[in-house]
Amino acid sequence: MSYRVQLVVQDDQEKEKIETWLAHPSFSNLIIQNEGSILPDDILIVEITSLFDWVKVRRMMKQYQDILIIPILDQSMTKTSPIAIELGLPSLLIKPLKSRSFYRNFKKAFSLRTEIPVIEETVEGESYRDMIWRRMLKGDITSEVEMSESLTLLPSAMVPNLVCCIQGFLISPEREKKEGWEASSVVQKVILKAFSAIGHEVYFVPFHKNAALLLKVPSDVATPSFWVEGEQVMFSAIKALREEYGIQLYIGVGSICREVMQLKSSYANAKIARMSVAKHELWLRYFDEIPTNVSVQKSIDYIRSHYAENISMNKVAAKVNFSPTYFSRLFKKETGHSFVSYVTLVKLQRSIWLLRRTNQTIEEIAMELGFNTPNYFSATFKKEIGWSPSQYRATKEILFSHSWVEDDF
């Protein structure tokens, strides 16, 4: 069966490139035509140089429901690329065209016309989707042109505006092998299922010691901590994983971004939230709940540098030029904790790192962190974390990607 491709392209240089590439033997069933009457099942490659060109594309799609359109954006029009996603177009190209990008995008679109499924390509064992999102989160994609082209290679039109950072451990490591499941796969399955139950598509991108969860927060939500439905889903997933598999998750929630180029910042903020002292829930921490008051931030920095010393609230209040009474009230409002409680939580955060990554004894860790006795340290740890220090040390950290050698923290 033959398929007709119409080139609605004014740039002669780009048109010549396309004609040459489509003359490839793998496209022998194509008939190339330069701007003529449109047939309902045509494949149109349309150059976009103005917003009015998008209007014409929209009109053609309404008139010919089976038409397949592949837009080519001029450099000046890259900011309009979300329109392609809104219209549900399968591919998008950016000038100047490059052969590899053209072939990949055209084959993806052409597969819809021929009803031949395109198997998602992989690079060194990972999907293009994971590779693209990982590059975005790491900041390897720095131009809007590359960003727009990359988005068209993804199998879904959903563009996320929030990133969460997920870490976790197995409470009873022997269960994983005994019951024949893999923790990282189970975490992904449970989270995806939980969000799909409320009609939300999410992307799960594995790194090494953490995974990034990309999702789209509704436009009427001002900050992630106000998204009640999303929080409920996350807590239900955390609960299900703990009860059914003995997996404990910790999730840091980043900031909402207006542009996809800002996903890197959202991911960085999610990691900061993940490592911060929780204002409310240990298992779910929000970047937008981190104190913003400059004096409180200064006092927190001092606590993190001197937590093992016998520091007093009066001393820290004096350093930020506040009276102890006012400082105590402000500190509790901003952090959700009293001064003494916050210092204890900072110590416990450090103890978790020492338990996981050193061979120091419980007694040595207690002494290093400034606890009066090992028993007091153990009792405090169990009260706040839920397990004794020795029980926590026996847990196994989840590795979400065994092939990714870079440490995430």
C-alpha positions in Angstrom: 0.0 0.0 0.0 1.3 3.5 -0.9 1.1 6.6 1.3 1.1 10.2 0.2 3.4 12.7 1.9 2.8 16.4 1.3 5.6 18.9 2.0 4.1 22.2 3.0 7.6 23.7 3.5 8.8 27.1 2.3 12.4 26.7 3.2 13.9 25.2 0.1 17.0 23.9 1.9 15.0 22.0 4.5 12.6 20.7 1.8 15.5 19.3 -0.2 16.8 17.5 2.9 13.4 15.9 3.5 13.0 14.8 -0.1 16.5 13.2 0.0 15.8 11.4 3.3 12.4 10.1 2.2 14.0 8.7 -0.9 15.6 6.1 1.4 14.7 2.5 0.3 12.9 1.9 3.7 10.3 4.4 2.5 9.7 3.0 -0.9 5.9 3.0 -0.4 5.8 6.8 -0.1 4.6 9.2 -2.8 6.2 12.7 -2.2 4.1 15.7 -3.3 4.7 19.4 -2.9 1.6 21.3 -1.8 -1.5 20.2 -3.6 -5.1 19.3 -2.8 -5.3 17.5 0.6 -6.6 14.0 0.9 -8.2 12.8 4.1 -5.4 10.2 4.8 -2.4 12.4 3.7 0.8 12.7 5.8 1.6 16.4 6.0 5.0 17.8 6.9 4.1 21.5 7.7 6.6 24.3 8.4 5.5 26.5 11.3 6.8 30.1 11.1 3.9 31.9 12.8 1.0 31.4 15.2 -1.4 31.5 12.2 0.3 28.3 10.9 -0.8 26.6 14.1 -4.4 27.9 13.4 -4.2 26.3 9.9 -3.0 23.0 11.4 -5.9 23.0 13.9 -8.4 23.7 11.1 -7.0 20.9 8.9 -7.2 18.4 11.8 -10.8 19.3 12.3 -11.6 19.0 8.6 -9.7 15.7 8.0 -9.8 13.5 11.1 -7.5 10.9 9.7 -4.8 13.3 8.5 -1.3 12.9 10.0 0.6 16.2 10.5 4.3 16.6 11.4 5.2 20.2 12.2 8.6 21.7 11.6 9.2 24.7 13.9 11.4 27.6 13.0 13.9 28.5 15.8 11.8 31.5 16.7 8.7 29.3 17.3 10.2 26.7 19.7 8.3 28.3 22.6 5.0 27.2 20.9 6.0 23.5 20.9 3.4 22.8 23.7 0.7 23.4 21.1 1.9 20.2 19.3 1.4 18.3 22.5 -2.0 19.9 23.1 -3.1 18.9 19.5 -1.9 15.3 20.2 0.6 15.4 17.3 2.9 12.4 17.4 6.1 14.1 16.4 7.7 17.5 16.1 10.8 18.7 14.3 13.0 21.8 14.8 15.0 23.6 12.1 17.7 23.0 11.0 16.7 19.4 10.5 19.1 16.6 11.3 18.8 13.2 9.7 18.8 11.1 12.8 16.2 13.2 14.5 14.1 13.3 11.3 14.2 9.5 10.8 13.3 8.8 14.4 10.4 11.2 14.5 9.1 10.3 11.1 9.2 6.6 11.7 7.3 7.2 15.0 4.6 9.1 13.2 4.5 6.8 10.2 3.9 3.8 12.4 0.5 5.3 13.3 -0.5 5.4 9.7 0.8 1.9 8.9 -0.5 0.5 12.2 3.0 -1.1 12.7 4.0 -0.6 16.3 7.3 0.9 17.0 9.3 -0.9 19.7 10.7 1.6 22.1 14.4 1.8 21.4 16.9 1.4 24.1 20.4 2.7 24.9 22.6 0.5 27.0 19.6 -1.3 28.5 17.5 1.7 29.2 14.5 3.2 27.3 14.8 6.5 25.4 12.1 7.8 27.7 14.2 7.1 30.8 17.3 8.5 29.1 15.5 11.7 28.0 13.9 12.4 31.4 17.2 11.6 33.2 19.1 14.0 30.9 16.4 16.7 31.7 16.7 16.2 35.4 20.5 16.2 35.4 20.5 19.4 33.3 22.2 17.8 30.3 19.5 19.3 28.0 20.1 23.0 28.0 18.4 24.4 24.9 14.7 24.7 24.2 15.3 23.3 20.8 16.6 20.0 22.1 14.0 20.0 24.8 11.2 20.4 22.2 12.6 17.6 20.0 13.1 15.3 23.0 9.5 15.7 24.1 8.2 14.4 20.8 10.2 11.2 21.2 8.2 10.3 24.4 5.3 7.9 24.1 2.9 10.1 26.0 1.7 13.7 25.7 1.7 14.3 29.4 4.2 17.0 30.4 5.1 16.9 34.1 5.4 20.0 36.3 6.6 18.4 39.5 9.3 16.0 40.6 9.4 13.9 43.7 12.5 12.1 45.0 12.0 8.6 46.4 14.3 6.5 48.6 13.5 3.4 50.6 14.7 0.3 52.4 13.7 -3.3 53.0 12.7 -3.9 56.6 13.4 -7.6 56.2 15.8 -8.0 53.3 15.5 -11.8 53.2 11.8 -11.5 52.0 12.8 -10.1 48.6 14.8 -13.2 47.6 12.5 -15.7 49.5 9.3 -14.4 47.9 10.8 -13.8 44.4 10.2 -10.1 43.8 12.5 -7.1 43.3 11.9 -4.1 45.5 12.5 -1.4 42.9 10.0 -3.0 40.5 7.4 -3.4 43.3 7.8 0.2 44.3 7.3 1.4 40.8 4.3 -0.9 40.2 2.5 0.2 43.4 3.0 3.9 42.9 2.0 3.8 39.2 -1.1 1.8 40.1 -2.0 4.2 43.0 -1.9 7.3 40.7 -3.7 5.6 37.8 -6.6 4.9 40.2 -7.2 8.7 40.3 -6.6 9.1 36.6 -3.1 10.6 36.8 -0.3 9.4 34.6 3.2 9.6 36.2 6.7 8.8 35.1 9.1 6.7 37.2 12.8 7.4 36.4 15.3 5.2 38.3 18.6 6.6 39.3 20.9 4.6 41.7 19.9 5.2 45.3 16.8 7.1 44.5 14.1 7.3 41.9 12.5 10.4 40.4 8.7 10.5 40.2 7.4 13.0 37.6 3.8 14.0 37.7 1.5 16.8 36.7 -0.2 18.7 39.5 -3.6 20.3 38.6 -3.4 23.9 37.6 -5.5 25.1 40.5 -3.0 23.8 43.1 -0.8 26.6 44.3 1.9 24.4 46.0 2.4 20.6 46.3 1.5 20.5 50.0 -2.0 21.8 49.1 -2.6 18.9 46.7 -4.7 16.8 49.1 -5.6 14.1 46.6 -1.9 13.6 45.6 -0.8 13.4 49.2 -3.5 10.8 50.0 -2.3 8.7 47.0 1.3 8.9 48.2 0.4 7.9 51.7 -1.7 5.0 50.5 1.2 3.7 48.4 3.6 4.1 51.3 1.2 2.2 53.6 0.6 -0.6 51.0 4.3 -1.1 50.4 5.1 -1.2 54.2 2.2 -3.6 55.0 2.4 -5.9 51.9 6.2 -6.1 51.3 8.0 -4.6 54.3 9.3 -1.7 52.2 9.6 1.7 53.8 9.7 4.7 51.5 10.8 8.3 52.1 9.6 10.8 49.6 10.8 14.4 49.1 8.5 16.6 47.0 10.0 19.4 44.9 8.5 22.6 43.6 5.9 23.1 40.9 7.5 24.4 37.7 5.9 26.4 34.9 8.2 25.2 32.1 9.6 21.8 31.4 13.1 23.3 31.5 12.6 23.9 35.2 12.2 20.2 36.0 15.9 20.1 36.9 15.2 22.6 39.7 12.2 20.7 40.9 14.2 17.5 41.2 17.0 19.4 43.1 14.4 20.8 45.4 12.9 17.4 45.9 16.3 16.0 47.0 16.7 19.0 49.4 13.2 18.2 50.8 14.0 14.5 51.2 17.1 15.4 53.3 15.4 18.1 55.4 13.9 17.7 58.9 10.2 16.9 58.3 7.8 19.5 59.4 4.9 17.1 59.8 5.4 13.6 58.4 8.7 11.7 58.3 7.7 9.8 55.2 6.6 12.7 53.1 8.5 16.0 53.1 7.7 19.1 51.0 10.2 21.7 49.7 7.6 24.4 50.2 7.5 23.6 53.9 11.2 24.3 54.4 11.6 27.5 56.5 12.1 30.7 54.4 12.7 33.1 57.3 16.3 34.3 57.0 16.9 34.3 60.7 15.4 30.8 61.1 17.5 29.5 58.2 20.6 31.0 59.8 19.8 29.3 63.1 19.2 26.0 61.3 22.6 26.3 59.7 24.2 26.8 63.1 22.4 23.8 64.5 23.6 21.6 61.6 27.2 22.7 62.3 27.1 22.4 66.1 24.5 19.7 66.8 27.0 17.5 68.8 27.7 20.3 71.2 25.6 21.3 74.1 24.0 24.2 72.3 21.2 26.1 74.0 18.2 28.0 72.5 19.3 31.2 74.3 22.7 31.0 72.6 21.2 30.5 69.1 18.5 33.2 69.7 21.3 35.6 70.6 23.2 34.8 67.3 20.2 35.9 65.3 19.5 38.9 67.6 16.1 37.7 68.9 14.8 37.4 72.4 14.5 33.7 73.5 10.7 34.0 73.8 10.2 35.5 70.3 12.8 33.1 68.8 11.1 30.1 70.3 7.7 31.1 69.0 9.1 31.9 65.5 11.2 28.7 65.3 8.2 26.5 66.2 6.0 28.3 63.6 8.6 27.9 60.8 9.8 24.4 61.5 6.9 22.7 63.2 9.2 21.7 66.1 10.5 23.1 69.4 14.2 24.0 69.4 15.1 21.0 71.5 13.1 18.6 69.3 14.6 20.0 66.1 18.2 19.6 67.4 17.4 16.0 68.3 16.0 15.3 64.8 19.1 16.7 63.2 21.2 14.4 65.4 19.0 11.4 64.3 19.4 12.3 60.7 23.2 12.1 61.1 22.9 8.9 63.0 21.0 7.3 60.1 23.8 8.2 57.8 26.4 6.7 60.2 24.4 3.5 60.7 24.1 3.0 57.0 27.6 3.9 55.9 30.0 3.2 58.7 30.9 0.4 61.0 30.8 2.5 64.2 29.1 0.9 67.1 25.9 2.2 68.6 27.8 3.4 71.6 30.3 5.3 69.4 27.6 6.9 67.4 25.7 8.0 70.5 28.9 9.6 71.9 29.7 11.3 68.6 26.3 12.9 68.4 26.2 14.1 72.0 23.6 11.8 73.5 24.0 11.3 77.2 24.0 7.5 77.0 23.6 4.8 74.3 20.3 3.7 75.9 18.9 7.2 75.6 20.0 7.4 72.0 18.4 4.0 71.2 15.2 5.0 72.9 15.0 8.3 71.1 15.8 6.7 67.8 13.1 4.1 68.1 10.5 6.7 69.2 11.1 9.0 66.2 12.1 6.5 63.5 10.1 3.5 64.5 12.9 1.0 64.7 15.9 0.6 67.1 19.3 1.6 65.7 20.3 -2.0 65.4 17.1 -2.9 63.6 17.6 0.0 61.2 21.2 -1.1 60.5 19.9 -4.5 59.5 17.6 -3.1 56.8 18.7 -3.0 53.2 18.7 0.1 51.1 16.9 -0.1 47.8 18.9 0.4 44.6 16.6 1.5 41.9 19.1 1.2 39.1 21.9 -1.4 39.3 23.6 -0.1 36.1 23.8 3.6 37.2 27.1 4.1 38.9 26.6 7.7 40.0 25.7 8.3 43.6 22.6 10.4 44.0 23.6 12.0 47.4 
